[in-house]
């Protein structure tokens, strides 16, 4: 195709795109975006710079240079701002999850401590008292079922039996271990802790105790702390995952819908990498809702690595299905008569 003599040449790589005359119409015009609506949706106050929508201008300018205009650009920016608004509370949610995990671990440790103190105090009782306690506990577990309801009955049974046993001092020490000083009188801390530990841990402990109900009651009390420690929630080693990486994945999906690629940008003049359009687009969306932090080059590299691994897996599964379904025509030799 022959270009007309009067046609304008494409801007060169040396042009200053920040200059007013080089900016696209999408970047020059004023945008009145409902940035405050995103802030109000999550009960945050928009900053003084947000009504001018400077961040939206940056995002539209990046898309305009990628030849994305009109409605597609509007939808992409609005989706990015919506994702940034959801991500605004990601750090708070992450801290809440970490605090909840720590609280669960502390409750398991406290429950283990109560059981250990209780079994140590019971071990100091005379054999006749232990035999009486085992008989009472066996009457509770005779149905062969162990769940939270049976556990509560077992605790009440132990408390009632200890109050009748002698010597009173040793039985009283066991009661103190079962009901530590300073705890509410009407409730048993051991029951409250049992109901507050993670359901998965509690279910695993109950199933394992149920398989060992033929043991004596005191042996079951010694077994429970070991099971609690065995089935406690596992803690992943190493540094926690990046909070902004999930947001970068959302923006990467938006860009792939526009058939754009997220990647790095190399500055050949200065000989180093610089913030790519994808990174600047993400950071502008984060700044629009007042989120601190930025997307790093390493997170972009991880994005591309995850996408590459996913494509390899899909291709491998496709080849496996094709090889499994490939059946050639059966070769039947001539029959001899």
C-alpha positions, 0 to 999 in steps of 0.5 A: 500500500503506497502512502500519500505524500501528505500523510503524517509519519508515525512518531519516532521512539525519540519523541517526548510523549509527555509533551502536550502536542504528542499526547493523544486525545484520550490523554488530553481531554478532561475525565470526570471519573467517579473515583470517589464512588470507588472510595465510598464503596469501601468506606474510604475518603478520596484524596484531594488529587482524586477528583482531577482523575490524574491516575485515570488520565495516565491509564487512558494515555497508556491504552491510547498508545496501545491503540485501545480507544473508546468503549474498550478503554473505558471498560478496561479502566473501570475494571482496573479501578474496580479491582484496585478498590477491592485490593485496597483492603487486601493488606487488612484482610491479610493481617486479619487472616494472619492474626486468626491463624495465630489465635488458633495456634495459641488456643491449641497450645492453651488447650494442650497445656490444660490437658497436660496439667490435668493428666499430671494432677490425675497421675498423683491420685491413688489407684482406687481413685483412678479406677473410679474415674476410669469407670465413670468415664467408660460409662460416658464413652460406652456407645463408641462415639466421640464428638463435641457433645460427648467431650462436654459430657466427659469433662462434666463427668471428670469434674463431678468425679474429682469433687468426690474423690480423695485425697481432697488435696490431689483431687482439688489440684486436678480440679484447678487444672481443669478449671484454672483460677481467674476463669469464669465460674459458670463455664469450663475454659477447656470446653470453650477452647475445644469449640474454638479450635479449627474445625478440621483439627477438632474433627481429626482429633475426634475421629482418632479418639473414637478409634481408641475408645477401648483404652481407659479414660485417663489414657484418652486424656493423655492421648488428646494433647498428642493428637492436638499437636499432630493435627494442628494447622500447618504453617507455611515456611518462608516469606508470605506471598506478595499482596500486590501479586493477586492484583497484578494477575487481575490486571493481566487478565484485563490486558489479555482481553484487550490482546495486550501483553504484560512485560518489561521495558528496556531502555536502550539509551541508559542500558537498564529496564524501566517501568513498562506500560503494564506496570505504570497502568497497575500503579496508576490504578493503585494510586487512584484509590490511595493504595500504597505500594507498587508492582515490581518487575519481579512480580511481572516476571512471575506473572509471565512464568505462571502464564508460561507454565499454565500454557505448557500444562494445557499443551501437555494435556492436549497432546496426551488426550490426542495420543490417547484418542488416536487409533489407527485403522485396524490392519486385518490380513488376508484370510486363507481358505 
